[in-house]
Amino acid sequence: MGAASNDDNEEHEFGEDQSTNNDATSTNHDDASAQQPKTCSTKSSPADSSVVFSPELLGMYYARLFPYQMLYSWLSYDPATINPNNNNTTKNGTSNNTTTFPRREFSMTIEPTPGNEVYIRYQSFLSQEELTTAIQKRRPTKIDIGAVFNYPPKDNKSLPSGKLQTQERELVFDIDLTDYDGVRNCGCDGAKICPKCWTFMGMAMEVMNEGLRNDFGFEHVAWFYSGRRGVHCWVCDDGARKLTNEARSAVATYFEVNLGSDKNKNFNLSSPLHPMLSRAYDILEPRFVESVLPEEGHGLLSTRASWTKLLMTLPKQANSVAAKLEEKWGSKRDTTTPEEKWDELKTALLAFIGKSGNSKAPKNLSSADRSRVESWPVETVFKYVYPRLDINVSKMQNHLLKSPFCVHPKTGRVCVPIEVSNFASFDPFQVPTLGQLMKELDDFEAADKSENDTDVTFDWQKTSLKEPFEKFQKSFLVPLLNEERRMQREEREKRAAVMGDF
């Protein structure tokens, strides 16, 4: 898969810290601790919504809008933390019982001075309050989340070599539009995206979501916009978090399809098609017809040049089919739409191999050639719209992935949750930027208080982050922690039964 550019890489692999500083690596080898940015004030001058990102705006976001309690509640997997007013939590929402969160690795990328990036590793925090203090003090341009270890990662230098080991980690997936550059016919490449190529992300999400839920039985699957050009998936079931590296690799490989390479653009699917791939084709083909074939999409069958190029990818055994359709579609009398051309092409291929009506396949057509012709439509759909995973992100517990809810420094947009079922209504260009959020805060607080919602616990509820954040809480976080509560209760009952304590 194509690698992300250096200034936009969204994952890191856990390894030995090569810097002289125990925690940080600086591009200028400066002492990060001597140049920590000051905590931003919670008050600001009137916001300029045209400014999408700045250190000052980022400081305001961390001071007022970042959902610390929600992130802590999720990553602690402690049901007591879902309600910050719960008697089992401290005044800042931190549970008195959680042991998972203090062993969680975080990393932070900061810029103490412009252009001087410092990457701080092996961070861990005892509580939500500690995490909040660290983020507001350092104002990281990027936060990554890693595994839960057997010891707090911040103690790594004081432990014997090899003593710090991963214990669990969510199963994660990273899908980036740069890996679709070879099939994006909309004019975009690299970090550039548009509504036409963004549809690839929705198709990938639907295929992956169905497979994770139906084939592996996972229930707690969360999707997030990366803030720029991709999506991230976090599978948070207890069974997923406990998967070994070998099992993670098996799950990731299960979804992997070799789509060819620059040197070898051909690939062949096995026959008969695996049930997972058959289901994926059923999901993807209608989207392919709608979003890839027409002129308002990627124009794969919208002009003579484009359909000629597509017909040239047919197996050479079907050259006669290509010639007939090329002649028919090029006629002035032909008025078929791209969708009709696609149906006509599939029908002609089935007739050619003797699977339509009274047609018979050529006598010299081998079974292997027949299979290759029959699978061509599936291979073509997959070539364009099948999920393209950065599979290395998923294989190891020790990979770090960008934290949800943080801000992409290139766009100023927040990494918000996405509902798979509502992907069609999700517009990445409407995700709020830091400047827009500060303007929304100003507008809310300047309005007549009688017109405002009095049921506001967090400042993010005063902005357009309210809808995606509250949906995430209701549809993902609450069910996840309810499941954790059920498992904890069953474990207590099991221990009581063993000990005869009824």
Salt bridges, closest charged atoms under 4 A:
ASP7 OD2 - LYS410 NZ 2.95
ASP8 OD2 - ARG228 NH1 3.34
ASP8 OD2 - ARG229 NH1 2.86
ASP8 OD1 - HIS408 NE2 2.23
GLU10 OE1 - HIS232 NE2 2.89
GLU10 OE2 - LYS402 NZ 3.15
GLU105 OE2 - ARG121 NE 3.86
ASP144 OD2 - HIS12 NE2 3.60
ASP144 OD2 - LYS142 NZ 3.34
GLU168 OE2 - ARG241 NE 3.09
GLU168 OE1 - LYS242 NZ 3.46
GLU170 OE2 - ARG104 NH2 2.81
GLU170 OE1 - ARG169 NH1 3.26
ASP174 OD1 - HIS232 NE2 3.33
ASP176 OD1 - ARG229 NE 2.93
ASP181 OD1 - ARG184 NH2 2.49
GLU206 OE1 - ARG287 NH2 2.72
ASP215 OD2 - ARG279 NH2 2.74
ASP238 OD1 - ARG241 NH2 3.45
ASP238 OD1 - LYS242 NZ 2.78
GLU285 OE2 - LYS346 NZ 2.47
GLU326 OE2 - ARG304 NE 3.23
ASP334 OD1 - LYS328 NZ 2.65
ASP334 OD2 - LYS341 NZ 3.48
ASP343 OD1 - LYS346 NZ 3.92
GLU344 OE2 - LYS328 NZ 3.25
ASP369 OD1 - ARG372 NH1 2.87
GLU374 OE2 - LYS355 NZ 2.92
GLU419 OE1 - LYS471 NZ 3.68
ASP443 OD2 - LYS439 NZ 3.04
GLU445 OE2 - ARG64 NH2 2.42
GLU445 OE2 - LYS462 NZ 3.07
ASP459 OD2 - ARG64 NE 2.88
ASP459 OD1 - LYS462 NZ 3.01
GLU467 OE2 - LYS471 NZ 3.07
GLU470 OE2 - LYS466 NZ 2.98
GLU483 OE2 - ARG486 NH2 2.47
GLU484 OE2 - ARG241 NH2 3.23
GLU490 OE2 - ARG486 NH1 2.54
GLU491 OE2 - ARG495 NH1 3.73
